Amino acid sequence: MTVIETLGLPNTRGRAPLIVAQVVDALGTGLFLPFAVVYFHRAKDIELTTVGLMLSVAALLSLPAGPLAGPLIDRIGPRRVVVASNLIRVLTFAGYVFTDVPWQLVALVTVTMWGESQFRPAVAALVAQVADGGQRARWYAMDRMLRNVGFGVGGLLGGVLVGWGGTNGYTLVVVLNAVSFLLAAGLVAAWRRSAVPVPSGGGQVPAADGPTPAGDGPDRRRGGYRDVLADRAFLGFLATVWVFALCDLALTVLLTAYVIEARGLPAWQPGALFAINTALVVLAQTAMAKGVERYRRPRVLQVAAVLFVVSFAMFAAVPGGHSQVAFAGLALGMVVFTVAELLQAPTSSAMIVAIAAEHLRGRYLGLEELMWGVARVMAPTVFTWLLVKGPVLPWLMLGLCCLSAVVVLHRLGRVLPADVQRDTVHG
């Protein structure tokens, strides 16, 4: 068994530029994302409440981007959409440097979020095309691992630049992020699917420059969102996508406020918890994805949902005022939470692609992005409102949502075809 196989990594021969593009993109995003709110506040002299309103309005206006990206991905291919979405963000981040007018910044942030909402389903569709048979979950796991590395390193570098340069440091972070998107776009644009060796079995190598071949004639390629919405199993799975999106957002939107404000614990603890999460994702994500390949995806996701419930119960049980005891409980809860993430994230991505008809894959992924967008809009308001009402209530709500997802996944396990529930790994 090779080292690559032991680590659960996919076959990447001929696809190195795509991997480098992922890392560059993640580094740039990691540079800016932790400082986004502070950048608009300090570098643009905008009140914090106004910044929050700007970001909320932009998130709401960008909700249609995912569904609109779906037909585009199906028509012109995911690679071109990935390139275009990166170039859009090059222009918007460059625009941040030259204006401090709030309404203009709202417009730029909205277009940025449109680019992000088109990038995510496009890159998921691109991975589905370039991955060897049965290795999609490994690719999604590797993508998640690389993004965590990029976010972590980018965040550290961004902190150094901001600490060193003050307002100019914030501007430099924005410029470097624009450059990272430009480099990523160039790498993906220059790559060709022909660089990937043809499988030894003589199978067809799908072209990533255009739509995925599907069917033998034009009739099989017809279809639209009406066909996607008629897929009742997929609609059920979309409900679980929304639930798992809320679980993911609890880490970034809820946990810090809960630890510091609701429990009165030291401000260093959320950062330490995030470090635990990042380290586990980097070290274990690909191996975990490989380890669960033999199991049915609905069952893996059920286990993940139950583990999320356990972690939320552990977070809710943390006492206030006892810093060391509280941190031990939070750290243990974070380990359980991260294991749930490791099981859920690549499995959900692979299952969406497996459910989707190939010629409608972009539309399926576009609706997945819509569910994430709805969760991003809801999470800050719902989590903070519940937290004010009682520190346990957000965790209780999330736990009940996860238990509902377990029921839905049990039903899906009975109706979905075997090849959707589990892949056979090749190479």
C-alpha positions as CSV (number, residue, x, y, z in Angstrom):
1,M,0.0,0.0,0.0
2,T,1.5,3.4,-1.0
3,V,1.8,6.4,1.2
4,I,-0.9,8.2,-0.9
5,E,-3.3,5.3,-0.4
6,T,-2.6,5.2,3.4
7,L,-3.3,8.9,3.7
8,G,-6.5,8.5,1.8
9,L,-5.4,10.9,-1.0
10,P,-6.8,10.7,-4.5
11,N,-4.9,10.1,-7.7
12,T,-3.7,13.6,-8.7
13,R,-1.6,12.8,-11.8
14,G,-2.0,15.5,-14.4
15,R,-4.1,17.7,-12.1
16,A,-1.3,19.5,-10.1
17,P,-2.3,23.0,-11.5
18,L,-5.8,22.6,-10.1
19,I,-4.4,21.7,-6.6
20,V,-2.0,24.6,-6.7
21,A,-4.9,26.9,-7.7
22,Q,-6.9,25.6,-4.7
23,V,-4.1,26.4,-2.3
24,V,-3.5,29.9,-3.8
25,D,-7.2,30.7,-3.6
26,A,-7.4,29.5,0.0
27,L,-4.3,31.5,1.0
28,G,-5.7,34.7,-0.4
29,T,-9.1,34.1,1.2
30,G,-7.4,33.3,4.5
31,L,-5.5,36.6,4.3
32,F,-8.7,38.7,4.0
33,L,-11.6,36.8,5.6
34,P,-10.6,37.1,9.3
35,F,-10.2,40.9,8.8
36,A,-13.2,41.6,6.5
37,V,-15.3,43.4,9.1
38,V,-12.4,45.3,10.7
39,Y,-11.1,46.3,7.2
40,F,-14.3,48.1,6.3
41,H,-14.4,49.6,9.8
42,R,-10.9,50.9,10.2
43,A,-9.6,51.3,6.6
44,K,-12.9,52.8,5.3
45,D,-14.0,54.5,8.5
46,I,-17.5,52.9,8.5
47,E,-19.4,52.2,11.7
48,L,-19.4,48.6,12.8
49,T,-23.2,48.5,12.7
50,T,-23.2,49.8,9.2
51,V,-20.6,47.2,8.2
52,G,-22.8,44.4,9.6
53,L,-25.8,45.8,7.7
54,M,-23.7,46.0,4.5
55,L,-22.7,42.4,4.7
56,S,-26.2,41.2,5.5
57,V,-27.7,43.1,2.6
58,A,-25.0,41.7,0.3
59,A,-25.6,38.2,1.5
60,L,-29.3,38.5,0.9
61,L,-28.8,40.0,-2.6
62,S,-26.4,37.2,-3.6
63,L,-28.9,34.3,-2.8
64,P,-29.9,33.9,-6.4
65,A,-26.3,33.5,-7.6
66,G,-26.0,29.7,-6.9
67,P,-29.2,28.7,-8.7
68,L,-28.3,31.0,-11.6
69,A,-24.8,29.5,-11.8
70,G,-26.3,26.0,-12.3
71,P,-27.5,26.4,-15.9
72,L,-24.2,28.2,-16.7
73,I,-22.2,25.3,-15.4
74,D,-24.2,22.8,-17.3
75,R,-24.0,24.9,-20.5
76,I,-20.4,26.1,-20.7
77,G,-18.7,23.8,-18.2
78,P,-17.4,24.2,-14.7
79,R,-13.8,25.2,-15.6
80,R,-14.9,28.3,-17.3
81,V,-17.2,29.3,-14.5
82,V,-14.4,28.8,-12.0
83,V,-12.2,31.1,-14.0
84,A,-14.9,33.7,-14.4
85,S,-15.8,33.7,-10.7
86,N,-12.2,34.3,-9.8
87,L,-11.8,37.1,-12.3
88,I,-15.0,38.7,-10.9
89,R,-13.4,38.8,-7.4
90,V,-10.1,40.2,-8.8
91,L,-12.1,43.2,-10.0
92,T,-14.2,43.6,-6.9
93,F,-11.2,43.4,-4.5
94,A,-9.3,45.9,-6.6
95,G,-12.4,48.1,-6.4
96,Y,-12.3,48.1,-2.6
97,V,-9.0,50.0,-2.7
98,F,-10.4,52.9,-4.6
99,T,-13.7,53.7,-2.8
100,D,-14.9,54.3,0.7
101,V,-18.5,55.2,-0.2
102,P,-20.9,52.8,1.6
103,W,-23.3,52.2,-1.2
104,Q,-20.5,51.5,-3.7
105,L,-18.9,49.1,-1.2
106,V,-22.3,47.3,-0.8
107,A,-22.4,46.9,-4.6
108,L,-18.8,45.5,-4.6
109,V,-19.4,43.2,-1.7
110,T,-22.6,41.9,-3.4
111,V,-20.8,41.2,-6.6
112,T,-18.0,39.5,-4.6
113,M,-20.5,37.2,-3.0
114,W,-22.1,36.5,-6.4
115,G,-18.6,35.4,-7.5
116,E,-18.2,33.2,-4.4
117,S,-21.6,31.7,-4.8
118,Q,-20.9,30.8,-8.4
119,F,-17.4,29.5,-7.6
120,R,-18.4,26.9,-5.0
121,P,-20.8,24.9,-7.2
122,A,-18.5,25.3,-10.2
123,V,-15.5,23.9,-8.3
124,A,-17.6,21.0,-6.9
125,A,-18.7,20.2,-10.5
126,L,-15.1,20.5,-11.7
127,V,-13.9,18.0,-9.1
128,A,-16.7,15.6,-10.1
129,Q,-15.4,15.7,-13.6
130,V,-11.6,15.3,-13.0
131,A,-11.7,12.8,-10.2
132,D,-11.0,9.1,-11.0
133,G,-14.0,6.8,-10.6
134,G,-14.9,6.3,-7.0
135,Q,-12.5,8.9,-5.7
136,R,-14.8,12.0,-5.5
137,A,-15.1,11.9,-1.7
138,R,-11.3,11.8,-1.5
139,W,-11.0,14.8,-3.7
140,Y,-13.6,16.8,-1.7
141,A,-11.8,15.7,1.5
142,M,-8.4,16.9,0.1
143,D,-9.9,20.2,-1.1
144,R,-11.2,20.8,2.4
145,M,-7.9,19.9,4.0
146,L,-6.0,22.2,1.6
147,R,-8.4,25.0,2.2
148,N,-8.0,24.7,6.0
149,V,-4.2,24.9,5.5
150,G,-4.6,27.9,3.2
151,F,-7.0,29.7,5.6
152,G,-4.7,29.0,8.5
153,V,-1.5,30.2,6.9
154,G,-3.2,33.1,5.2
155,G,-4.8,34.2,8.4
156,L,-1.4,34.2,10.2
157,L,0.2,36.1,7.3
158,G,-2.7,38.6,7.3
159,G,-2.2,39.1,11.0
160,V,1.4,39.9,10.5
161,L,0.7,42.4,7.7
162,V,-2.1,44.2,9.6
163,G,0.0,44.3,12.8
164,W,3.0,45.7,10.9
165,G,1.3,48.1,8.5
166,G,-1.8,49.3,10.2
167,T,-4.3,50.8,7.7
168,N,-1.8,50.2,4.9
169,G,-1.5,46.6,6.0
170,Y,-5.3,46.1,5.5
171,T,-5.0,47.5,2.0
172,L,-2.1,45.2,1.3
173,V,-4.1,42.3,2.4
174,V,-6.9,43.2,0.0
175,V,-4.5,43.6,-2.9
176,L,-2.8,40.3,-2.2
177,N,-6.2,38.6,-2.1
178,A,-7.0,40.1,-5.6
179,V,-3.6,38.8,-6.8
180,S,-4.3,35.3,-5.4
181,F,-7.6,35.2,-7.3
182,L,-5.8,36.2,-10.5
183,L,-3.2,33.5,-10.1
184,A,-5.8,30.9,-9.4
185,A,-7.8,31.9,-12.5
186,G,-4.7,31.7,-14.6
187,L,-3.8,28.2,-13.3
188,V,-7.2,26.8,-13.9
189,A,-7.6,28.5,-17.4
190,A,-4.2,27.1,-18.5
191,W,-4.9,23.6,-17.4
192,R,-6.3,21.1,-19.9
193,R,-8.0,17.7,-19.1
194,S,-5.7,16.1,-21.8
195,A,-2.9,16.3,-19.2
196,V,-4.6,13.6,-17.2
197,P,-3.5,10.1,-18.1
198,V,-6.2,7.9,-19.7
199,P,-7.3,5.1,-17.2
200,S,-5.6,1.8,-18.0
201,G,-9.0,0.2,-18.5
202,G,-9.5,2.5,-21.6
203,G,-12.3,4.5,-20.1
204,Q,-13.4,7.8,-21.5
205,V,-11.7,10.9,-20.1
206,P,-14.4,13.6,-19.7
207,A,-13.6,17.1,-20.9
208,A,-13.5,19.7,-18.2
209,D,-13.7,22.5,-20.8
210,G,-17.4,22.0,-21.5
211,P,-20.5,20.2,-20.2
212,T,-20.2,16.7,-19.0
213,P,-21.2,14.2,-21.7
214,A,-24.4,12.5,-20.8
215,G,-26.6,10.3,-22.8
216,D,-26.6,9.3,-26.4
217,G,-28.7,12.0,-28.0
218,P,-30.0,15.5,-27.5
219,D,-33.2,14.3,-25.8
220,R,-31.2,13.1,-22.8
221,R,-29.5,16.4,-22.5
222,R,-32.7,18.4,-22.2
223,G,-34.0,19.5,-18.8
224,G,-33.9,22.3,-16.3
225,Y,-34.8,23.1,-12.8
226,R,-38.3,21.5,-13.3
227,D,-36.6,18.1,-13.6
228,V,-34.3,18.8,-10.6
229,L,-37.3,19.8,-8.4
230,A,-39.2,16.7,-9.4
231,D,-36.4,14.6,-7.8
232,R,-38.0,14.0,-4.4
233,A,-35.0,12.2,-3.0
234,F,-32.8,15.1,-3.8
235,L,-35.3,17.6,-2.2
236,G,-35.1,15.5,1.0
237,F,-31.4,15.6,0.9
238,L,-31.4,19.3,0.4
239,A,-33.1,19.6,3.8
240,T,-30.1,17.8,5.4
241,V,-27.7,20.2,3.5
242,W,-29.4,23.1,5.2
243,V,-29.1,21.4,8.6
244,F,-25.4,20.6,8.2
245,A,-24.8,24.2,6.9
246,L,-26.2,25.5,10.1
247,C,-24.0,23.1,12.1
248,D,-21.0,24.3,10.2
249,L,-21.9,28.0,10.7
250,A,-22.3,27.4,14.5
251,L,-18.5,27.2,14.6
252,T,-17.9,30.6,13.2
253,V,-21.0,32.5,14.0
254,L,-22.1,31.1,17.4
255,L,-19.3,29.6,19.3
256,T,-17.2,32.7,20.1
257,A,-20.2,34.7,21.3
258,Y,-21.3,31.7,23.4
259,V,-17.9,31.2,25.1
260,I,-17.1,34.8,25.8
261,E,-20.5,36.5,26.2
262,A,-22.8,33.7,27.5
263,R,-20.3,31.8,29.6
264,G,-18.0,34.7,30.5
265,L,-14.9,32.6,29.7
266,P,-11.5,34.0,28.6
267,A,-11.1,35.4,25.1
268,W,-8.3,33.1,24.2
269,Q,-10.4,30.0,24.4
270,P,-12.3,30.4,21.0
271,G,-9.0,30.7,19.2
272,A,-7.7,27.6,20.8
273,L,-10.8,25.7,19.9
274,F,-10.5,26.8,16.3
275,A,-6.9,25.6,16.3
276,I,-8.0,22.2,17.5
277,N,-10.6,22.0,14.7
278,T,-8.1,23.1,12.0
279,A,-5.4,20.7,13.2
280,L,-7.8,17.7,13.1
281,V,-9.1,18.6,9.7
282,V,-5.6,19.0,8.3
283,L,-4.3,15.7,9.8
284,A,-7.3,13.4,9.5
285,Q,-9.7,14.6,6.8
286,T,-8.4,12.5,3.9
287,A,-7.8,9.4,6.0
288,M,-11.3,9.7,7.4
289,A,-12.8,10.0,3.9
290,K,-11.0,6.8,2.8
291,G,-11.9,5.0,6.0
292,V,-15.7,5.3,5.4
293,E,-15.7,4.5,1.7
294,R,-17.0,1.0,2.4
295,Y,-20.1,2.3,4.2
296,R,-23.3,3.7,2.7
297,R,-23.4,7.4,2.6
298,P,-26.7,7.9,4.3
299,R,-25.5,5.8,7.2
300,V,-22.2,7.8,7.5
301,L,-24.2,11.1,7.5
302,Q,-26.6,9.7,10.2
303,V,-23.5,9.0,12.4
304,A,-22.3,12.5,11.7
305,A,-25.6,14.0,12.7
306,V,-25.7,12.1,15.9
307,L,-22.1,13.2,16.7
308,F,-23.1,16.8,16.1
309,V,-25.9,16.3,18.6
310,V,-23.4,14.9,21.2
311,S,-21.0,17.9,20.6
312,F,-23.8,20.4,21.0
313,A,-24.9,18.8,24.3
314,M,-21.3,19.0,25.5
315,F,-21.1,22.7,24.5
316,A,-24.4,23.4,26.3
317,A,-23.3,21.7,29.5
318,V,-20.1,23.8,29.9
319,P,-20.2,25.7,33.2
320,G,-19.5,29.4,33.4
321,G,-16.9,30.8,35.8
322,H,-14.6,27.7,35.9
323,S,-12.2,28.4,33.1
324,Q,-10.1,25.3,33.1
325,V,-13.0,22.9,33.6
326,A,-15.0,24.7,31.0
327,F,-12.1,24.6,28.4
328,A,-11.7,20.9,29.0
329,G,-15.3,20.4,28.2
330,L,-15.3,22.7,25.2
331,A,-12.1,21.0,23.8
332,L,-13.7,17.6,24.1
333,G,-16.8,18.9,22.5
334,M,-14.8,20.4,19.7
335,V,-13.1,17.0,19.0
336,V,-16.5,15.3,18.7
337,F,-17.8,18.2,16.5
338,T,-14.8,18.0,14.2
339,V,-15.1,14.2,13.8
340,A,-18.7,14.9,12.8
341,E,-17.5,17.4,10.2
342,L,-14.8,15.0,8.9
343,L,-17.6,12.4,8.3
344,Q,-20.2,14.8,6.9
345,A,-18.4,17.3,4.6
346,P,-16.9,15.1,1.9
347,T,-19.7,12.6,2.1
348,S,-22.4,15.2,1.5
349,S,-20.5,16.6,-1.5
350,A,-20.0,13.2,-3.0
351,M,-23.6,12.3,-2.5
352,I,-25.0,15.4,-4.1
353,V,-22.9,14.6,-7.3
354,A,-24.0,11.0,-7.2
355,I,-27.7,11.9,-7.0
356,A,-27.4,14.4,-9.8
357,A,-28.1,13.6,-13.5
358,E,-24.8,14.4,-15.2
359,H,-26.2,16.9,-17.7
360,L,-28.0,18.7,-14.8
361,R,-25.2,18.6,-12.3
362,G,-24.7,22.3,-12.2
363,R,-28.3,22.9,-11.3
364,Y,-28.2,20.3,-8.5
365,L,-25.1,22.0,-7.1
366,G,-26.6,25.4,-7.6
367,L,-29.5,24.5,-5.3
368,E,-27.1,23.1,-2.7
369,E,-25.4,26.5,-2.8
370,L,-28.8,28.2,-2.3
371,M,-29.4,26.1,0.9
372,W,-26.0,27.3,2.2
373,G,-26.9,30.9,1.3
374,V,-30.2,30.7,3.2
375,A,-28.3,29.3,6.2
376,R,-25.7,32.1,6.0
377,V,-28.5,34.7,6.0
378,M,-30.4,33.0,8.8
379,A,-27.6,32.0,11.2
380,P,-26.4,35.3,12.6
381,T,-30.0,36.5,13.4
382,V,-31.3,33.1,14.7
383,F,-28.3,32.2,16.7
384,T,-27.9,35.6,18.4
385,W,-31.6,35.9,19.1
386,L,-31.7,32.4,20.7
387,L,-28.5,33.1,22.6
388,V,-30.0,36.2,24.2
389,K,-33.1,34.2,25.2
390,G,-30.9,31.5,26.9
391,P,-27.4,30.1,26.3
392,V,-28.6,26.5,25.8
393,L,-31.3,27.4,23.2
394,P,-29.1,27.6,20.1
395,W,-27.6,24.2,20.8
396,L,-31.0,22.7,21.5
397,M,-32.3,24.0,18.2
398,L,-29.3,22.6,16.3
399,G,-29.7,19.3,18.1
400,L,-33.3,19.0,17.1
401,C,-32.5,19.9,13.5
402,C,-29.8,17.1,13.4
403,L,-32.2,14.5,14.8
404,S,-34.7,15.5,12.0
405,A,-31.8,15.0,9.5
406,V,-31.3,11.5,10.9
407,V,-34.9,10.6,10.1
408,V,-34.7,12.0,6.6
409,L,-31.4,10.1,5.9
410,H,-33.0,6.9,7.1
411,R,-35.7,7.3,4.6
412,L,-33.2,8.1,1.8
413,G,-31.2,5.0,2.7
414,R,-34.3,3.0,1.8
415,V,-35.1,4.6,-1.6
416,L,-31.8,5.7,-3.2
417,P,-30.0,3.3,-5.6
418,A,-27.0,1.4,-4.4
419,D,-24.6,3.2,-6.7
420,V,-25.7,6.6,-5.2
421,Q,-25.2,5.4,-1.7
422,R,-21.7,3.9,-2.2
423,D,-18.9,4.1,-4.8
424,T,-16.5,1.5,-6.0
425,V,-13.0,2.9,-5.7
426,H,-10.7,2.6,-8.7
427,G,-7.0,3.4,-8.9
